[in-house]
Amino acid sequence: MQFSTLVLAALTSLASAQRTTVITVANNGSLTYSPNNIRVNVGEFVQFQFRAGNHTVTQSTFDAPCQPISMHSNLTGFHSGFQPAAASAAMGMIPTYTIQINNTNPLWLYCAQGRHCENGMVMVINEPAANASRTLASYKALAAQANTVVPNGGAAPGGGNGGGTAGTTPDAAPGAGTTPTSGVSMLAGPSTFMLIAAAGAALLL
């Protein structure tokens, strides 16, 4: 009984460390990330699931929305590349892009397709609570006056907050580097490993 309790505690801790927040990109064809304002703890993951259209998730600074963060800082930032959803949807799959959060600094994100950013397709992870002038609403207002810039090339390596291991499994275990994970998945939400671990814990009780 004590062994089962210890195993369950360990699996619960692991599941917490592997927590994934899912963001729906272009839900019902809209120019939105849903939800578009979230708080995520260090070590947790954010997975973007592209449901329609051809969109990106691209990191910028607050002061220069719709432009890659590398244009205005020494960070490379992350860029999912364009993710056309229709081809994957025809096969019953969803393009995904996953990042791991390595600190609680705010992440300002936009879609680099056309004028999507100017039209409000933006979001924030860990909006600063102590700065009333740096809000998602303020970022969106700045974006409406901006000009979208597409990062050169394909998906770029992550910056100070990105994480994960490149590959085709969206819920792959994170590496020590800062490269986000792209892939195609038939599953949403928690990783398959977490579901197996939970099932294993139930059998031990």
C-alpha positions as a printed NumPy array, in Angstrom:
array([[  0.   ,   0.   ,   0.   ],
       [  2.818,   2.384,   0.885],
       [  4.568,   1.525,  -2.403],
       [  1.37 ,   2.276,  -4.344],
       [  1.042,   5.62 ,  -2.57 ],
       [  4.643,   6.532,  -3.4  ],
       [  4.194,   5.572,  -7.05 ],
       [  0.972,   7.563,  -7.303],
       [  2.666,  10.602,  -5.751],
       [  5.554,  10.328,  -8.209],
       [  3.203,   9.976, -11.184],
       [  1.098,  12.91 ,  -9.992],
       [  4.231,  15.036,  -9.738],
       [  5.324,  13.958, -13.223],
       [  1.895,  14.696, -14.689],
       [  1.982,  18.168, -13.144],
       [  5.426,  18.809, -14.637],
       [  4.138,  17.705, -18.04 ],
       [  0.978,  19.879, -17.979],
       [  0.044,  21.126, -21.45 ],
       [ -2.217,  24.108, -22.161],
       [ -3.882,  23.814, -25.563],
       [ -4.444,  26.896, -27.732],
       [ -6.833,  26.56 , -30.66 ],
       [ -5.646,  28.524, -33.688],
       [ -8.374,  29.806, -36.043],
       [-11.276,  28.163, -34.243],
       [-14.232,  27.996, -36.691],
       [-12.097,  29.857, -39.24 ],
       [-11.731,  32.968, -37.052],
       [ -8.566,  35.081, -36.834],
       [ -8.011,  34.15 , -33.205],
       [ -5.936,  32.203, -30.736],
       [ -8.288,  30.716, -28.163],
       [ -7.719,  31.384, -25.35 ],
       [ -5.522,  34.397, -26.108],
       [ -4.395,  35.345, -22.583],
       [ -3.03 ,  32.559, -20.387],
       [ -0.753,  32.004, -17.407],
       [  1.666,  29.072, -17.609],
       [  4.123,  27.873, -14.97 ],
       [  7.802,  27.174, -15.562],
       [  8.313,  23.699, -17.01 ],
       [  4.836,  23.446, -18.478],
       [  3.958,  23.282, -22.164],
       [  1.758,  25.248, -24.529],
       [  0.51 ,  23.422, -27.596],
       [ -0.951,  25.332, -30.547],
       [ -3.437,  23.306, -32.596],
       [ -4.078,  24.739, -36.069],
       [ -7.718,  24.127, -36.98 ],
       [ -8.269,  26.148, -40.173],
       [ -6.561,  28.365, -42.734],
       [ -2.79 ,  28.895, -42.976],
       [ -1.445,  30.598, -39.87 ],
       [  1.677,  30.958, -37.732],
       [  2.517,  31.529, -34.104],
       [  5.424,  33.979, -34.013],
       [  7.109,  35.736, -31.091],
       [  7.519,  39.524, -31.02 ],
       [  8.28 ,  42.19 , -28.453],
       [  5.446,  44.166, -26.848],
       [  6.646,  47.442, -28.388],
       [  6.934,  46.071, -31.936],
       [  3.987,  43.757, -32.534],
       [  3.663,  41.921, -35.851],
       [  7.46 ,  41.791, -36.198],
       [  9.757,  38.935, -35.112],
       [ 11.478,  39.499, -31.796],
       [ 14.899,  39.061, -33.456],
       [ 14.431,  42.439, -35.194],
       [ 14.311,  44.261, -31.855],
       [ 16.348,  42.203, -29.38 ],
       [ 19.18 ,  39.693, -29.162],
       [ 16.69 ,  36.811, -28.94 ],
       [ 15.949,  34.613, -31.928],
       [ 12.466,  33.917, -30.63 ],
       [ 10.245,  31.24 , -32.072],
       [  8.231,  30.956, -35.268],
       [  6.067,  27.976, -36.122],
       [  6.266,  28.492, -39.856],
       [  3.024,  28.511, -41.823],
       [  0.674,  25.689, -40.874],
       [ -1.956,  24.956, -43.566],
       [ -4.622,  22.989, -41.745],
       [ -6.775,  21.713, -44.621],
       [ -4.389,  19.002, -45.854],
       [ -3.994,  17.583, -42.353],
       [ -7.717,  17.836, -41.627],
       [ -8.415,  15.747, -44.738],
       [ -6.427,  12.953, -43.09 ],
       [ -8.139,  13.422, -39.728],
       [ -5.113,  15.091, -38.158],
       [ -4.213,  18.486, -36.711],
       [ -0.933,  20.392, -37.223],
       [  0.565,  21.22 , -33.827],
       [  3.373,  23.381, -32.473],
       [  4.494,  23.022, -28.851],
       [  6.735,  25.172, -26.674],
       [  7.978,  24.674, -23.132],
       [  7.941,  27.638, -20.762],
       [ 11.37 ,  28.146, -19.175],
       [ 10.573,  31.323, -17.21 ],
       [  7.588,  33.55 , -16.471],
       [  8.583,  36.511, -18.661],
       [  5.685,  37.61 , -20.873],
       [  5.535,  36.146, -24.376],
       [  3.852,  38.332, -27.021],
       [  2.694,  36.344, -30.042],
       [  1.187,  37.086, -33.449],
       [  0.184,  35.474, -36.737],
       [  2.517,  36.417, -39.604],
       [ -0.023,  35.652, -42.342],
       [ -1.144,  38.676, -44.393],
       [ -2.69 ,  41.326, -42.134],
       [ -3.913,  38.837, -39.526],
       [ -1.824,  40.472, -36.795],
       [ -3.134,  43.956, -37.591],
       [ -6.64 ,  42.51 , -37.516],
       [ -6.173,  41.275, -33.96 ],
       [ -4.716,  37.756, -34.266],
       [ -2.395,  38.173, -31.278],
       [ -2.036,  36.719, -27.793],
       [  0.054,  36.804, -24.626],
       [  1.44 ,  34.167, -22.303],
       [  2.069,  35.417, -18.747],
       [  0.819,  38.976, -19.165],
       [  2.69 ,  41.182, -16.639],
       [  0.454,  41.701, -13.615],
       [  2.385,  44.682, -12.273],
       [  2.344,  46.824, -15.427],
       [ -1.097,  48.148, -16.319],
       [  0.174,  49.632, -19.592],
       [  1.435,  46.302, -20.965],
       [ -1.754,  44.373, -21.472],
       [ -3.118,  42.25 , -24.282],
       [ -5.547,  45.071, -25.124],
       [ -2.647,  47.537, -25.443],
       [ -0.64 ,  45.077, -27.54 ],
       [ -3.625,  44.545, -29.836],
       [ -4.053,  48.309, -30.227],
       [ -0.383,  48.676, -31.195],
       [ -0.736,  45.761, -33.627],
       [ -3.586,  47.523, -35.42 ],
       [ -1.097,  50.25 , -36.428],
       [  1.785,  47.897, -37.306],
       [  3.047,  46.233, -40.48 ],
       [  3.472,  42.471, -40.422],
       [  6.945,  41.052, -40.99 ],
       [  7.426,  37.344, -41.723],
       [ 10.609,  35.821, -40.247],
       [ 13.062,  34.611, -42.88 ],
       [ 13.083,  30.903, -43.612],
       [ 10.993,  28.274, -41.884],
       [ 10.393,  27.603, -38.218],
       [ 13.092,  29.31 , -36.14 ],
       [ 14.734,  28.028, -32.951],
       [ 13.17 ,  29.16 , -29.691],
       [ 14.402,  32.063, -27.596],
       [ 14.617,  32.379, -23.844],
       [ 11.199,  30.837, -23.253],
       [ 10.849,  28.218, -25.967],
       [ 11.696,  24.606, -25.313],
       [ 11.236,  21.08 , -26.53 ],
       [ 12.732,  18.634, -28.976],
       [ 12.301,  18.892, -32.719],
       [ 10.482,  16.001, -34.314],
       [  7.094,  14.772, -35.382],
       [  5.682,  13.864, -31.97 ],
       [  4.064,  17.007, -30.56 ],
       [  4.243,  15.816, -26.959],
       [  7.883,  14.671, -27.052],
       [  9.818,  15.051, -23.822],
       [ 11.666,  18.389, -23.727],
       [ 15.392,  18.573, -24.229],
       [ 17.804,  21.011, -22.649],
       [ 17.764,  23.261, -25.73 ],
       [ 15.285,  25.846, -26.879],
       [ 13.855,  24.335, -30.049],
       [ 10.057,  24.047, -30.046],
       [  8.324,  20.93 , -31.344],
       [  6.287,  20.789, -34.542],
       [  4.221,  17.846, -35.63 ],
       [  0.869,  16.432, -36.602],
       [ -1.338,  14.768, -34.041],
       [ -4.614,  12.903, -33.861],
       [ -4.806,  13.662, -30.143],
       [ -5.399,  16.862, -28.191],
       [ -4.563,  17.733, -24.617],
       [ -2.311,  15.644, -22.334],
       [  0.407,  13.482, -23.803],
       [ -0.162,   9.775, -24.334],
       [  2.526,   9.05 , -21.748],
       [  0.558,  10.936, -19.083],
       [ -2.581,   8.945, -19.877],
       [ -0.654,   5.656, -19.651],
       [  0.935,   6.763, -16.37 ],
       [ -2.472,   7.607, -14.928],
       [ -3.826,   4.224, -15.986],
       [ -0.818,   2.513, -14.42 ],
       [ -1.357,   4.37 , -11.155],
       [ -5.   ,   3.258, -11.081],
       [ -3.954,  -0.392, -11.486],
       [ -1.52 ,  -0.131,  -8.577],
       [ -4.247,   1.057,  -6.181]])
